[in-house]
Amino acid sequence: MIRTRVEQSLFVPGLGHPVHKDGDPRTPVLYRIAAEAGVLGNSLRLLEAIDRIHPKFLGRRLPVNGAGVCGAALADIGIPPHLTRGVSLVAR
């Protein structure tokens, strides 16, 4: 997924932030809440994996952003993927 998006000059959803270059402060809080609630599932784990490997493909590290973690967490609790972006944007 990452390689394909980079080759097509597309952004990788959930990565990067215009202000928080060294890490979005919402990200660890959302991961903690998901873990405490017992809903840290496949989508959040996939985002963690993307966080670990994306510098290899991008040549630089981008922080996982709060909107990405929010979308992954919503997917893990069963919110349909086509609704997760809207929910996370409205929540901000």
C-alpha positions as CSV (number, residue, x, y, z in Angstrom):
1,M,0.0,0.0,0.0
2,I,2.7,2.5,1.0
3,R,4.9,1.8,-2.0
4,T,2.0,2.1,-4.4
5,R,0.8,5.4,-3.0
6,V,4.4,6.8,-3.0
7,E,4.9,5.7,-6.6
8,Q,1.6,7.4,-7.6
9,S,2.6,10.6,-5.7
10,L,-0.4,10.2,-3.3
11,F,-0.3,10.9,0.4
12,V,-0.5,8.0,2.9
13,P,-3.7,8.5,5.0
14,G,-3.0,8.9,8.7
15,L,0.5,10.3,8.3
16,G,1.8,13.8,8.6
17,H,0.6,16.9,10.3
18,P,1.1,20.6,9.3
19,V,1.8,21.7,12.9
20,H,3.0,18.7,15.0
21,K,6.1,17.7,13.0
22,D,7.5,15.6,15.9
23,G,4.3,13.8,16.8
24,D,0.6,14.6,17.1
25,P,-0.2,14.8,20.9
26,R,-3.7,13.2,20.2
27,T,-2.2,10.0,18.8
28,P,-0.9,8.4,22.0
29,V,-4.0,9.4,23.9
30,L,-6.3,7.8,21.3
31,Y,-4.2,4.6,21.3
32,R,-4.3,4.5,25.1
33,I,-8.1,5.0,25.2
34,A,-8.6,2.2,22.6
35,A,-6.4,-0.1,24.6
36,E,-8.1,0.6,27.8
37,A,-11.5,0.1,26.2
38,G,-10.4,-3.2,24.7
39,V,-11.0,-2.1,21.1
40,L,-7.4,-1.8,19.8
41,G,-8.0,-3.9,16.7
42,N,-6.6,-4.7,13.3
43,S,-7.0,-1.1,11.9
44,L,-5.0,0.5,14.7
45,R,-2.4,-2.3,14.6
46,L,-2.1,-1.7,10.8
47,L,-1.6,2.0,11.4
48,E,1.1,1.1,14.0
49,A,2.8,-1.1,11.4
50,I,2.6,1.7,8.8
51,D,4.2,4.0,11.3
52,R,7.1,1.6,11.8
53,I,7.8,1.0,8.1
54,H,6.8,4.2,6.2
55,P,10.2,5.9,6.5
56,K,11.8,3.2,4.4
57,F,9.4,4.1,1.5
58,L,9.1,7.8,2.0
59,G,12.7,8.5,3.0
60,R,11.6,10.5,6.0
61,R,9.5,10.0,9.1
62,L,6.0,11.6,9.3
63,P,4.0,11.5,12.5
64,V,0.8,9.4,12.7
65,N,-1.9,12.0,13.0
66,G,-4.9,12.1,15.3
67,A,-7.4,11.9,12.4
68,G,-5.7,8.7,11.2
69,V,-5.9,7.1,14.6
70,C,-9.5,8.3,15.1
71,G,-10.5,6.7,11.7
72,A,-8.7,3.5,12.6
73,A,-10.3,3.3,16.0
74,L,-13.7,3.9,14.6
75,A,-13.1,1.2,12.0
76,D,-12.1,-1.1,14.9
77,I,-15.4,-0.6,16.7
78,G,-17.4,-1.3,13.6
79,I,-18.2,2.1,12.1
80,P,-18.3,1.7,8.3
81,P,-15.1,3.0,6.6
82,H,-16.9,5.4,4.4
83,L,-18.2,7.2,7.5
84,T,-15.0,7.3,9.6
85,R,-13.5,10.4,8.0
86,G,-16.7,12.4,8.5
87,V,-17.0,11.4,12.1
88,S,-13.3,12.2,12.9
89,L,-13.6,15.6,11.2
90,V,-16.8,16.5,12.9
91,A,-15.3,15.5,16.3
92,R,-12.5,18.0,15.9
